């Protein structure tokens, strides 16, 4: 959860948004120092950068509080801002922690859960293959379903075998579709070079966004 805010003037007014141009400039800002402040029982990590505005973020999975602040902004000004936003901070921290606890990736893996995951994936993958095989122009020799700790899917181009992570059964179908198309594309392209990226963009134009969102779930 992010809340960008202009460095608060003396009257306490705050900016509620930030333009794409300003966000881009913030990403390029130089980090000058990092410190942890205790503000009325809240642990706040303050990173000072070469920026003009102050930005407040509530980060998963534990709802930690992070602030990016201009180099010369005083600790007192930061503390005033945090106090003024305390209700919002605590609300967002609860939301972040609750969402993390409810995440399907946090559920224990019983044999029943594995069977359910395989049932869901077999149904969805069968349907997706009918659509995607004619588009990609390749068909796998075998698709196996298993739990994988570091990958959402994998492919062995030499044998045509594809493996899919069982976790995808309990996530939105769009992520399974991205992984399946990704692995089908590897039947053409072994690596992730220009040829692979060109094909992925042709097949699934939003693949980079889906990849980013999926990886953020880990």
C-alpha positions in Angstrom: 0.0 0.0 0.0 1.4 3.4 -1.0 0.4 6.9 -0.1 2.5 9.5 -1.9 2.5 12.9 -0.1 4.0 16.2 -0.7 6.4 17.2 2.0 3.9 18.7 4.5 4.0 22.5 4.9 3.3 24.1 8.2 -0.5 24.0 7.6 -0.4 20.2 7.3 -1.7 20.1 3.8 -0.8 16.9 1.8 -0.7 15.9 -1.8 -3.0 12.9 -2.5 -1.5 11.8 -5.9 1.7 11.7 -7.9 2.1 11.9 -11.7 3.8 9.3 -13.7 6.6 11.7 -14.5 7.3 12.4 -10.8 7.1 8.7 -10.0 9.7 8.0 -12.6 12.0 10.7 -11.2 11.6 9.2 -7.7 12.8 5.8 -9.0 15.9 7.5 -10.2 16.5 9.4 -7.0 19.8 8.7 -5.1 19.6 7.1 -1.7 21.5 9.2 0.9 20.7 7.5 4.2 18.4 5.1 5.9 17.3 5.2 9.6 14.6 3.7 11.7 12.4 6.0 13.9 10.1 5.1 16.7 7.1 7.4 16.4 4.6 6.8 19.2 5.2 3.1 19.1 5.3 2.8 15.3 8.6 1.6 13.8 9.1 3.7 10.7 12.0 3.1 8.2 13.0 6.5 6.7 15.0 6.5 3.5 16.4 9.9 2.6 16.8 10.5 -1.1 17.3 13.4 -3.5 13.5 13.9 -3.8 11.3 16.9 -3.3 8.3 15.1 -1.9 7.7 12.6 0.9 6.2 9.2 0.2 4.5 6.8 2.7 4.2 3.1 2.0 2.8 0.1 3.9 4.6 -3.0 2.7 3.6 -6.6 2.7 3.8 -9.2 4.2 4.0 -7.7 7.7 2.7 -4.2 7.1 6.0 -2.5 7.7 6.0 1.3 7.4 8.4 2.9 5.0 8.9 6.6 4.2 11.0 8.2 1.5 11.8 11.8 2.5 13.9 14.7 1.2 17.4 15.0 2.6 16.8 18.1 4.7 13.3 17.2 6.1 13.5 17.2 9.9 12.6 14.2 12.0 9.9 16.4 13.7 8.2 17.0 10.4 8.2 13.3 9.6 6.8 12.5 13.0 4.0 15.1 12.6 3.1 13.6 9.3 3.0 10.0 10.6 0.9 11.1 13.6 -1.5 12.8 11.2 -1.9 9.7 9.2 -2.0 7.2 12.1 -5.5 6.0 11.5 -4.9 5.4 7.8 -1.6 3.6 8.6 -3.2 1.2 11.1 -6.1 0.5 8.7 -3.7 -0.3 5.8 -1.5 -2.4 8.0 -4.5 -4.5 9.1 -5.5 -4.9 5.4 -2.0 -6.0 4.4 -1.6 -8.5 7.1 -5.1 -10.0 6.7 -4.6 -10.3 3.0 -1.3 -12.1 3.6 -3.0 -14.5 6.0 -5.8 -15.2 3.5 -3.5 -15.8 0.6 -4.0 -19.2 -1.0 -0.2 -19.6 -1.1 -0.2 -19.7 2.7 -2.6 -22.7 3.0 -1.3 -26.1 4.1 -1.0 -28.8 1.5 -3.0 -31.8 2.5 -3.6 -34.7 0.1 -7.2 -33.5 -0.4 -5.8 -30.0 -1.4 -3.4 -31.6 -3.9 -6.2 -33.7 -5.5 -8.4 -30.6 -5.7 -5.6 -28.6 -7.3 -5.0 -31.3 -9.9 -8.7 -31.5 -10.7 -8.9 -27.7 -11.2 -5.7 -27.5 -13.3 -6.5 -30.5 -15.5 -9.9 -28.9 -16.4 -8.4 -25.5 -17.0 -5.3 -26.6 -18.9 -7.4 -28.9 -21.2 -9.6 -26.0 -22.1 -6.6 -23.6 -22.6 -4.7 -26.0 -24.8 -7.6 -26.2 -27.2 -7.3 -22.5 -27.7 -3.5 -21.9 -27.4 -2.0 -24.9 -29.3 -3.2 -23.7 -32.7 -2.0 -20.2 -31.9 1.5 -21.1 -30.7 1.8 -24.0 -33.2 3.4 -26.4 -30.7 1.9 -29.2 -28.6 3.6 -30.6 -25.5 4.2 -34.3 -25.2 3.2 -34.3 -21.6 2.1 -31.9 -18.9 2.7 -32.9 -15.3 1.4 -31.1 -12.2 3.5 -30.8 -9.1 4.4 -28.4 -6.3 7.5 -26.4 -7.1 9.3 -24.1 -4.6 11.0 -21.8 -7.0 9.1 -21.9 -10.3 5.6 -21.5 -11.6 6.3 -23.8 -14.5 9.2 -25.4 -16.5 9.8 -26.9 -19.8 12.2 -29.4 -21.4 12.2 -28.4 -25.1 14.1 -31.5 -26.1 11.4 -33.8 -24.9 8.4 -31.5 -25.1 7.6 -32.0 -21.4 6.0 -29.2 -19.4 5.5 -29.0 -15.7 3.0 -26.7 -13.9 3.0 -25.6 -10.3 0.0 -26.8 -8.3 -0.2 -23.4 -6.6 -1.7 -21.9 -9.8 -4.9 -23.8 -9.2 -5.9 -21.4 -6.5 -4.9 -18.2 -8.3 -6.8 -16.2 -11.0 -6.9 -18.1 -14.3 -5.0 -15.4 -16.1 -1.8 -16.4 -14.3 -2.1 -20.0 -15.2 -2.7 -18.9 -18.8 0.4 -16.8 -18.8 2.5 -19.7 -17.4 1.1 -22.2 -19.9 1.8 -19.8 -22.9 5.2 -19.1 -21.5 6.1 -22.8 -21.4 4.5 -23.5 -24.8 6.7 -20.7 -26.2 9.8 -22.5 -24.9 9.0 -25.3 -27.3 10.1 -22.7 -29.9 12.7 -20.7 -27.9 14.9 -22.3 -25.3 15.9 -19.1 -23.5 14.3 -15.8 -22.7 16.0 -13.7 -25.4 14.7 -11.5 -28.1 13.0 -14.4 -30.0 11.2 -15.6 -26.9 10.0 -12.1 -26.0 8.8 -11.3 -29.5 6.7 -14.5 -29.5 5.3 -13.8 -26.1 4.3 -10.3 -27.0 2.7 -11.6 -30.2 0.7 -14.3 -28.3 -0.1 -12.5 -25.1 0.6 -8.7 -25.2 0.1 -8.3 -21.4 2.5 -11.1 -20.5 5.1 -8.8 -18.7 2.4 -7.3 -16.5 1.1 -10.8 -15.6 4.6 -12.0 -14.9 5.3 -9.1 -12.6 2.0 -9.5 -10.7 2.5 -13.3 -10.3 6.1 -12.9 -9.0 4.9 -10.3 -6.5 2.7 -13.0 -4.9 5.8 -15.0 -3.7 
